[in-house]
Amino acid sequence: MNLPNLFKSALNCCVLFFTITGVGQELNRQNTFIDALKLTDIYNKLPNPIDNIRYDVTELTSNFRNVIQPYASDENLLKNPFFKDKLIGIYPKEDEYVKNNYVMGDSSAKNVRTLKVDYLEKKIDSQSASGGNWQAMIINGLSTFMAGRFKQEAFHVGIDRTFKKLREKDATQVKILFPRTVAHIELLYGEGENSYYTADLMLLQQTAQLDIEKLPENLVSNSDVLIPEIRNNPKLKDMLGLSAKLVEYSKNGASLDKLIRLLAVEDFAKDSNTKDLLRFADLIAQAMLNPSTSANLWVNFAEIPPPTTTNLKDIQVLYFYGLLYEQLNAIPSFRPYLELKVGENLSDLSQKIYKLLGFTSHLNEAYNYLKNKNFSLQKSEEVLYYIRNINSSYGQFSKVLSDNKIIDLPASTFDFTEKYLSITECLLNKDYKKAIPLLIVQFGSYMSADMKSLRTLGFVGQLATIESADEFEALLSAYSLPIGSSSIKRRSELNVSVNGYVGLTAGWETAYGTKENSTATNLGLAAPIGLSTTFAKGKITAFVSIIDLGSVVNQRLNNDNNTYSNLRLEQFFTPGIGLFYNFKNLPISAGMHFNYIPNLRKITYNDGVATVTETNRSVSRLNFSILMDIPFFTIYNKEKK
């Protein structure tokens, strides 16, 4: 095999090794193959060592260090089992090891250093370097790799579970408000082929953003389903419709007088009184229009003289109230209000009509604001200010009519339109992060008593705001399982989850020898991970452990003859079973745990003839543990009734 191919094979093995162990999450990107050729060339230029002959290899040493140092520290290079005596100029205190090999330069050269190529071979125990150290390195790398892969798999499971929730029947609200997003999730989820790429998730974010921009329209058009409470409350339903039309006509540039007319002919529920309100407002607004030569669109209410006996002698005033009376009295709902009671006169009747005119002052404010903006509203806050003025006008008019029992539509009903406008304001400002939380705050009590569905709605809403895969991961972590998730188990009839525990453990350990077992007490840290099943109304958890990251720090007591062997991979595989009691108001569990750890101990005992030492003895532990309960994610959960 030629040299390049040899190096290529070796490098492929190295790449595979570091990929599997996950050593170094921060990738140290280097031109490895090229550098390997450079090191080989430098090493081959070393002269053969001859006693009593001096060679100056300062340049070779410097070049070697320049190439190899970006890869690791000197300490790690010395421990590398591949290099052995192939390092140049890396050894500590080299001047102490000057022999007859390479002495750089003559004795007068002050900057000359000594090269000792066999230092590693003489000074480092090869068994130690290739035994415990490499396994410890693999253990550390494997733990890093496992943590990274566990995070990735948990992330994937979290996505999958969240997507599954969005496809369930009870996700109706999400499907209505985010139809394209749910359709895209259906496409990603597929027929069980549920693997996801960053590009998929970012496209999903863009789809959610398109949906959230249509949120107000979807809210109104599907209000019966989204807000079940308004099915039997046509007033609230019509308030949503009125809000939507106010926004639509205002954004489309309808003149204010035309806008009022358009609203009056919209189709609202007959028994909601909203249609009556808009028709009556249109009538009064039309009645109060100024001549085209006037600065204000409507007669300024402050300029209308109060209808006293004296003022009614003014023919213009008299005509105005007389004509308006005819208009209003033709409407059945106004007749009781306009009827003269015993002791009332024309002045009293005029006062009743006069009360109905004040709302046009708000219309004038809206009109003048629009005129000052040259009838062009450019900013979202300008549009909303204009719309709120109009809405306020209707609210004031509704109060007068309701207080006088002409219609049954309290001004408080207009709070519902303000809820809608506040959400519209967020979207006009492209404040997507605030839109869904505001929707839940404003309409949550009307929408659903089920907080699960509202949380799912919040997740999809925030999905529209993410800008990177890292933000998506953070969002998923926030929604996959809440802080204090151990409390979920305590509120369950039955819960199955991938679970971790961290805490103190103590009990008895038995090390199994060929002829004799050794039992002693042990005390230490436990950090098992496995599958938990919680039952008995959340009080009891049965636990099957698979690995225990705390096993290597668990120290035995009162047994000086038993010591740990060099760390090995199998020591993390600690299968076991446990039964824990869950404290009701704390994320703490306590109980018994039995596990088995292969090849952990070196034990020494006397068999009656001689002292016997056995290594790689497996042990079992029966311990009482007090642990912090840390669920990673829930597989199945059934809450208490």
C-alpha positions in Angstrom: 0.0 0.0 0.0 1.4 3.4 -0.9 1.8 6.1 1.6 -1.1 8.4 0.6 -3.5 5.4 0.6 -2.2 4.3 4.0 -2.8 7.7 5.4 -6.2 7.9 3.8 -7.3 4.7 5.4 -5.9 5.7 8.8 -7.6 9.1 8.6 -10.9 7.5 7.7 -10.6 5.4 10.8 -9.8 8.4 12.9 -12.8 10.3 11.5 -15.1 7.3 12.2 -13.7 7.0 15.7 -14.3 10.7 16.6 -17.7 10.7 15.0 -18.8 7.7 17.1 -17.4 9.0 20.4 -18.5 12.6 19.8 -15.2 13.9 21.2 -15.1 17.7 20.9 -18.4 19.2 19.9 -16.6 22.4 18.7 -15.1 21.0 15.5 -11.5 21.7 15.0 -11.4 21.9 11.2 -8.0 21.3 9.7 -6.4 20.1 6.5 -5.7 16.7 8.1 -4.5 14.7 5.1 -2.2 17.4 3.9 -0.8 18.0 7.4 -0.2 14.2 7.7 1.9 14.3 4.5 3.8 17.3 5.9 4.6 15.6 9.2 5.8 12.4 7.3 8.1 14.5 5.1 9.6 16.3 8.2 10.1 13.0 10.1 11.8 11.4 7.1 14.3 14.2 6.9 15.7 13.4 10.3 19.3 12.1 9.9 20.3 8.7 11.4 21.6 9.2 14.9 25.4 8.5 15.1 27.3 8.9 18.3 29.5 11.9 18.7 28.1 13.6 15.6 26.0 16.7 16.1 23.2 17.8 13.7 21.2 21.0 13.8 17.5 19.9 13.5 16.1 23.2 14.8 14.2 24.0 11.6 12.7 20.5 11.4 11.5 20.7 15.0 10.0 24.1 14.4 8.2 23.0 11.3 6.9 19.8 13.0 5.5 21.8 15.9 3.8 24.4 13.6 2.0 21.6 11.8 0.9 19.5 14.7 0.1 22.0 17.5 -3.3 23.1 16.1 -4.6 19.6 16.7 -3.9 19.2 20.4 -1.9 20.3 23.4 1.5 18.8 24.1 0.0 16.8 27.0 -2.6 15.1 24.8 -0.1 14.5 22.0 2.2 12.7 24.4 -0.7 10.4 25.4 -1.7 9.6 21.9 -1.0 5.9 21.3 -0.5 6.4 17.6 2.5 8.7 17.9 4.7 6.9 20.4 8.3 7.8 19.3 7.2 9.7 16.2 7.0 13.1 17.9 9.6 15.8 17.3 10.3 18.6 19.8 7.2 18.0 21.9 8.8 16.5 25.1 8.9 18.4 28.4 12.4 19.3 29.9 14.1 17.9 26.8 17.5 19.1 28.0 17.5 16.6 30.8 17.4 13.8 28.3 20.4 14.7 26.1 22.2 11.5 25.3 24.1 10.6 22.1 21.3 10.8 19.6 20.5 14.3 18.3 22.3 17.4 19.7 21.3 20.4 17.7 24.1 22.7 16.6 27.4 23.1 18.3 27.9 23.8 22.0 28.2 27.6 21.4 24.7 27.8 19.9 22.5 29.3 22.7 19.1 28.8 21.0 19.7 25.1 20.1 17.4 22.5 21.7 17.8 18.8 22.1 15.7 16.2 20.3 15.1 12.9 21.9 12.9 10.7 19.7 12.7 7.7 22.1 11.5 9.8 25.1 7.9 8.6 24.9 9.0 5.0 24.7 11.3 5.3 27.8 9.2 7.6 30.0 5.6 6.6 29.4 4.2 3.2 30.4 2.8 1.9 27.2 0.3 -0.3 29.0 -1.0 2.7 30.9 -1.2 4.8 27.8 -3.1 2.2 25.7 -5.1 0.7 28.5 -7.0 2.8 31.0 -6.4 6.1 29.2 -7.9 5.2 25.9 -10.9 3.7 27.5 -11.3 6.7 29.7 -11.1 8.8 26.6 -13.7 6.7 24.9 -15.9 7.0 28.0 -15.7 10.7 28.0 -16.2 10.9 24.2 -19.1 8.4 24.4 -20.8 10.4 27.1 -20.5 13.5 25.0 -21.8 11.7 22.0 -24.7 10.1 24.0 -25.6 13.5 25.4 -25.7 15.0 21.9 -27.6 12.2 20.4 -30.0 12.0 23.3 -30.6 15.7 22.8 -31.2 15.2 19.1 -33.5 12.2 19.6 -35.4 14.0 22.4 -35.7 17.0 20.0 -37.1 14.7 17.3 -39.5 13.0 19.6 -40.6 16.4 20.9 -41.3 17.5 17.3 -43.1 14.3 16.5 -45.3 14.4 19.6 -46.1 18.1 19.0 -47.0 17.5 15.4 -49.2 14.6 16.5 -51.1 16.8 18.9 -51.7 19.3 16.0 -53.3 16.5 13.9 -55.6 15.3 16.6 -59.3 15.9 16.6 -59.3 18.3 19.5 -56.8 20.6 17.7 -59.8 22.2 15.9 -58.9 25.8 16.9 -55.4 25.4 15.6 -56.6 23.9 12.3 -59.0 26.8 11.8 -56.6 29.6 12.7 -53.5 28.0 11.0 -54.9 25.9 8.1 -51.9 26.1 5.9 -49.5 25.3 8.8 -51.5 22.2 9.8 -51.6 21.1 6.1 -47.8 21.5 5.9 -47.4 19.5 9.2 -49.6 16.8 7.6 -47.2 16.7 4.7 -44.1 16.5 7.0 -45.6 14.0 9.3 -46.6 11.8 6.3 -47.4 8.1 6.9 -45.1 7.5 9.8 -42.0 8.6 7.8 -41.5 11.3 10.3 -38.0 12.7 9.8 -37.4 16.4 9.7 -34.7 18.8 8.3 -33.9 22.3 9.3 -35.2 23.5 5.9 -38.5 21.8 6.6 -38.9 23.6 9.9 -38.0 27.0 8.6 -40.5 26.6 5.7 -43.0 25.6 8.4 -42.2 28.9 10.2 -42.9 30.9 7.0 -46.2 29.1 6.5 -47.2 29.8 10.1 -46.4 33.5 9.5 -48.7 33.6 6.5 -51.5 32.1 8.5 -51.1 34.4 11.4 -51.4 37.4 9.2 -54.9 36.1 8.3 -55.7 35.5 11.9 -58.4 38.2 12.3 -60.3 37.1 9.1 -60.1 33.4 10.2 -61.3 34.3 13.7 -64.4 36.0 12.3 -65.3 33.6 9.5 -65.1 30.6 11.9 -66.3 32.3 15.1 -69.0 29.7 15.8 -66.4 26.9 16.0 -63.6 28.9 17.6 -65.7 30.7 20.2 -68.5 28.3 21.1 -69.9 30.8 23.6 -71.0 33.2 20.9 -73.2 30.7 19.1 -76.0 31.7 21.5 -74.9 35.3 21.8 -75.5 37.0 18.4 -74.5 40.3 19.9 -70.9 39.2 20.4 -70.8 37.5 17.0 -71.9 40.7 15.3 -69.4 42.7 17.2 -66.6 40.6 15.7 -68.2 41.1 12.3 -68.5 44.8 12.8 -64.8 45.0 13.9 -63.7 43.1 10.8 -65.7 45.4 8.5 -64.4 48.5 10.2 -60.8 47.3 9.5 -61.6 46.2 6.0 -63.3 49.4 4.8 -60.8 51.6 6.5 -57.8 49.9 5.0 -59.4 50.0 1.6 -59.8 53.7 1.8 -63.6 54.1 2.0 -64.6 57.7 2.9 -66.0 58.0 6.3 -69.6 58.8 5.3 -69.5 56.0 2.8 -68.1 53.6 5.4 -71.0 54.3 7.7 -73.4 53.7 4.8 -71.7 50.4 3.9 -71.9 49.2 7.5 -75.6 50.0 7.6 -76.3 47.7 4.8 -74.2 44.8 6.0 -75.9 41.6 6.9 -76.0 41.2 10.7 -78.2 39.1 12.9 -81.7 40.6 13.2 -82.1 39.8 16.8 -78.7 41.1 17.9 -79.7 44.8 17.6 -76.3 45.5 15.9 -78.0 45.9 12.6 -80.5 48.4 14.1 -77.7 50.3 15.7 -75.8 50.7 12.4 -79.0 51.7 10.6 -80.0 54.3 13.2 -76.4 55.7 13.2 -76.5 56.0 9.5 -79.8 57.8 9.7 -78.5 60.3 12.3 -75.1 60.7 10.5 -76.8 61.5 7.2 -79.1 63.9 9.1 -76.1 65.7 10.6 -74.1 66.1 7.4 -72.8 69.6 6.8 -73.0 71.5 3.5 -70.1 70.7 1.2 -68.7 74.1 1.7 -68.2 73.5 5.4 -64.9 72.5 7.0 -66.5 69.7 9.0 -68.2 66.7 7.4 -70.9 66.8 10.1 -72.5 69.6 12.0 -70.5 70.3 15.1 -72.6 69.1 18.0 -71.3 71.9 20.2 -72.7 74.5 17.7 -76.2 73.1 17.9 -78.2 75.2 20.4 -79.8 73.3 23.2 -83.5 72.9 22.4 -85.0 75.3 24.9 -88.4 77.1 24.5 -86.6 80.2 23.3 -84.3 78.3 20.8 -87.2 76.5 19.4 -88.6 79.8 18.2 -85.7 79.8 15.6 -87.3 78.4 12.5 -84.2 76.5 11.5 -84.0 74.8 14.9 -87.6 74.0 14.8 -87.4 72.5 11.4 -84.4 70.4 12.2 -86.0 68.8 15.2 -89.4 68.5 13.5 -88.0 66.7 10.5 -85.8 64.4 12.6 -88.7 63.6 14.8 -90.6 62.4 11.7 -87.8 60.2 10.7 -87.4 58.6 14.1 -91.1 58.3 14.9 -91.5 56.2 11.7 -89.3 53.6 13.4 -91.4 51.4 15.9 -88.6 51.1 18.4 -88.4 54.9 18.7 -92.1 55.6 19.2 -92.3 54.8 23.0 -89.2 57.0 23.5 -90.6 59.9 21.6 -94.1 59.7 23.1 -95.0 62.8 25.2 -95.7 61.9 28.7 -98.1 63.8 31.0 -96.6 67.2 31.8 -94.0 67.1 28.9 -93.9 69.7 26.2 -92.1 70.3 22.9 -88.9 71.3 24.6 -88.8 67.9 26.4 -89.4 66.1 23.2 -86.6 68.1 21.5 -84.2 67.2 24.4 -84.9 63.5 23.7 -83.8 64.0 20.1 -80.9 66.2 21.1 -79.4 63.3 23.1 -79.1 61.2 20.0 -76.9 63.6 18.1 -73.8 63.7 20.2 -72.0 60.7 18.7 -71.3 62.7 15.5 -68.7 64.7 17.4 -66.6 61.6 17.5 -67.2 61.1 13.8 -66.0 64.6 13.2 -62.8 63.9 15.2 -62.1 60.9 13.0 -62.8 62.8 9.8 -60.6 65.7 10.8 -57.8 63.4 11.8 -58.1 61.8 8.3 -58.1 65.1 6.6 -55.0 66.2 8.5 -53.3 63.1 7.1 -54.3 64.2 3.6 -56.8 61.3 3.5 -53.9 58.8 3.4 -53.1 56.7 6.5 -49.6 55.3 6.1 -48.8 53.9 9.5 -50.5 51.1 11.4 -51.0 53.3 14.4 -52.7 55.9 12.3 -55.1 53.3 10.9 -55.9 52.0 14.4 -56.4 55.5 15.8 -58.9 56.3 13.1 -60.8 53.0 13.5 -61.0 53.4 17.3 -62.5 56.8 16.9 -65.2 55.4 14.7 -65.8 52.5 17.1 -66.0 54.9 20.0 -68.7 56.8 18.1 -70.8 53.7 17.8 -70.2 52.9 21.4 -71.4 56.3 22.6 -74.5 56.1 20.3 -75.2 52.5 21.6 -75.1 53.7 25.2 -77.7 56.4 24.5 -80.0 54.0 22.8 -79.6 51.3 25.4 -80.1 53.7 28.4 -83.3 54.8 26.8 -84.5 51.3 26.0 -84.6 51.9 22.3 -82.3 48.9 21.7 -80.7 46.3 24.0 -77.0 46.7 23.1 -75.0 48.0 26.1 -71.9 50.0 25.3 -69.9 47.4 27.2 -70.5 45.1 24.2 -68.1 47.2 22.3 -65.3 46.0 24.5 -65.5 42.9 22.3 -64.6 45.0 19.3 -61.7 46.4 21.2 -60.4 42.9 21.9 -60.4 42.2 18.2 -58.8 45.6 17.3 -56.0 44.9 19.8 -55.1 41.7 17.9 -55.4 43.5 14.6 -53.0 46.2 15.9 -50.4 43.5 16.7 -50.6 42.1 13.1 -50.5 45.5 11.5 -47.4 46.2 13.5 -46.1 42.7 12.6 -45.7 42.0 16.3 -46.4 38.3 15.8 -45.0 37.3 19.1 -47.7 39.2 20.9 -50.7 38.2 18.7 -51.5 34.7 19.9 -50.9 35.4 23.6 -53.1 38.4 23.2 -55.7 36.3 21.5 -55.6 33.8 24.4 -55.9 36.6 26.9 -58.7 38.4 25.1 -60.8 35.5 23.9 -59.5 32.5 25.9 -62.4 32.5 28.4 -64.8 32.4 25.4 -62.9 29.9 23.3 -62.2 26.9 25.5 -61.8 25.7 29.1 -59.1 23.3 28.0 -55.7 24.8 28.6 -54.1 22.1 26.6 -55.6 23.4 23.4 -54.7 26.9 24.2 -51.1 25.9 24.9 -51.0 24.1 21.5 -52.4 27.3 19.9 -49.6 29.3 21.7 -47.0 26.9 20.3 -48.1 27.4 16.7 -48.4 31.1 17.2 -44.8 31.4 18.4 -43.7 29.1 15.6 -44.4 32.0 13.3 -41.9 34.2 15.2 -38.8 32.0 15.2 -35.8 32.9 13.0 -33.4 30.0 13.4 -33.3 26.2 14.1 -31.9 27.1 17.6 -34.9 29.2 18.3 -37.2 26.3 17.2 -35.4 24.0 19.5 -35.8 26.4 22.4 -39.5 26.8 21.5 -40.0 23.0 21.4 -38.2 22.6 24.8 -40.6 25.2 26.3 -43.7 23.4 25.0 -42.6 19.7 25.0 -42.6 19.3 28.8 -43.1 22.2 31.3 -40.8 23.1 34.2 -42.1 21.1 37.2 -43.1 18.3 34.8 -42.7 15.8 37.6 -46.0 17.2 38.9 -47.7 15.8 35.8 -46.9 12.3 37.0 -48.4 13.1 40.4 -51.7 14.2 38.9 -52.0 11.1 36.7 -53.9 7.9 36.9 -51.2 6.4 34.7 -48.0 7.9 33.3 -45.3 6.3 31.2 -42.2 8.4 30.5 -38.5 8.4 29.8 -37.1 9.5 33.1 -34.0 10.5 34.9 -33.2 10.8 38.6 -30.4 12.4 40.5 -29.7 12.1 44.2 -28.2 10.1 47.0 -28.2 6.4 47.4 -27.0 4.0 50.1 -27.2 0.3 50.7 -25.5 -3.0 50.2 -23.2 -4.0 47.3 -22.1 -7.6 46.6 -19.1 -8.2 44.4 -19.1 -11.7 42.9 -15.9 -13.7 43.0 -15.2 -17.1 41.5 -15.2 -18.8 44.9 -16.3 -16.1 47.3 -18.5 -13.0 47.2 -17.7 -9.8 49.0 -20.5 -7.7 50.5 -20.2 -4.2 51.9 -22.1 -1.0 52.4 -22.0 1.7 49.8 -22.9 5.3 49.7 -22.8 7.8 46.8 -24.4 9.6 44.0 -27.0 8.0 41.6 -28.1 9.3 38.3 -30.0 6.5 36.6 -31.9 7.0 33.3 -34.6 4.6 32.1 -38.3 4.0 31.7 -40.8 4.9 34.5 -44.4 3.9 35.0 -46.4 5.9 37.5 -49.7 4.6 38.9 -51.7 4.6 42.1 -52.9 8.1 41.4 -49.4 9.4 40.9 -48.0 8.0 44.2 -46.0 5.0 43.1 -43.4 4.7 40.2 -42.0 1.5 38.9 -38.6 2.2 37.3 -36.5 0.2 34.8 -33.0 1.7 34.7 -30.7 1.2 31.7 -27.7 3.4 32.4 -26.4 5.2 35.5 -24.1 8.1 35.0 -23.5 8.2 38.8 -22.2 4.7 39.1 -18.5 5.6 38.7 -18.6 8.1 41.6 -20.5 5.8 44.0 -18.0 4.9 46.7 -18.1 1.9 48.9 -17.5 2.1 52.6 -15.7 -0.1 55.1 -13.9 -2.3 52.6 -10.3 -1.4 52.0 -9.6 -4.6 50.0 -12.1 -3.6 47.2 -11.0 -1.0 44.7 -12.2 0.2 41.3 -10.5 -1.3 38.2 -9.7 1.0 35.3 -12.9 2.6 33.9 -14.5 0.7 31.1 -17.5 1.3 28.8 -19.7 -1.4 30.3 -19.7 0.3 33.7 -22.3 2.7 32.5 -24.6 -0.1 31.5 -26.3 -0.7 34.8 -29.6 -2.5 34.3 -31.9 -2.5 37.2 -35.4 -2.1 38.7 -36.8 0.2 41.3 -39.9 1.1 43.2 -40.3 4.7 44.4 -42.8 6.6 46.4 -43.5 10.1 44.9 -43.9 13.0 47.4 -47.1 14.8 46.5 -46.0 18.5 46.4 -42.3 18.0 45.8 -40.3 16.7 42.8 -38.7 14.1 45.1 -39.0 10.3 45.0 -37.7 7.8 47.5 -37.5 4.0 47.4 -35.5 0.9 46.7 -33.5 0.3 43.6 -31.7 -2.9 42.6 -29.1 -2.8 39.8 -26.3 -4.8 38.3 -22.9 -3.5 37.2 -20.6 -5.7 35.1 -16.8 -5.9 35.6 -16.6 -3.1 38.1 -14.4 -4.4 41.0 -11.1 -5.9 41.9 -11.6 -8.0 45.0 -9.1 -9.8 47.3 -10.0 -12.7 49.6 -8.4 -15.7 51.3 -9.6 -19.1 50.0 -8.1 -21.0 52.9 -4.9 -21.7 51.0 -3.7 -18.4 49.6 -4.8 -14.8 49.1 -6.7 -14.6 45.9 -7.1 -11.4 43.8 -9.7 -11.2 41.1 -10.3 -8.4 38.7 -13.2 -7.4 36.6 -15.8 -8.7 39.1 -19.4 -7.8 38.5 -21.5 -6.4 41.4 -25.1 -5.9 42.3 -26.5 -3.2 44.6 -29.6 -3.0 46.6 -30.0 0.6 47.7 -32.4 3.0 49.3 -32.4 6.2 47.3 -33.7 9.8 47.7 -33.8 11.3 44.2 -34.9 14.4 42.3 -37.5 13.3 39.7 -36.6 14.6 36.2 -38.9 13.4 33.4 -37.4 13.9 30.0 -40.6 13.4 27.9 -43.9 11.7 28.4 -44.8 8.7 26.3 -48.3 8.2 27.7 -50.3 10.2 30.3 -53.9 9.7 31.6 -54.9 12.4 34.1 -56.9 11.8 37.2 -60.6 12.4 36.8 
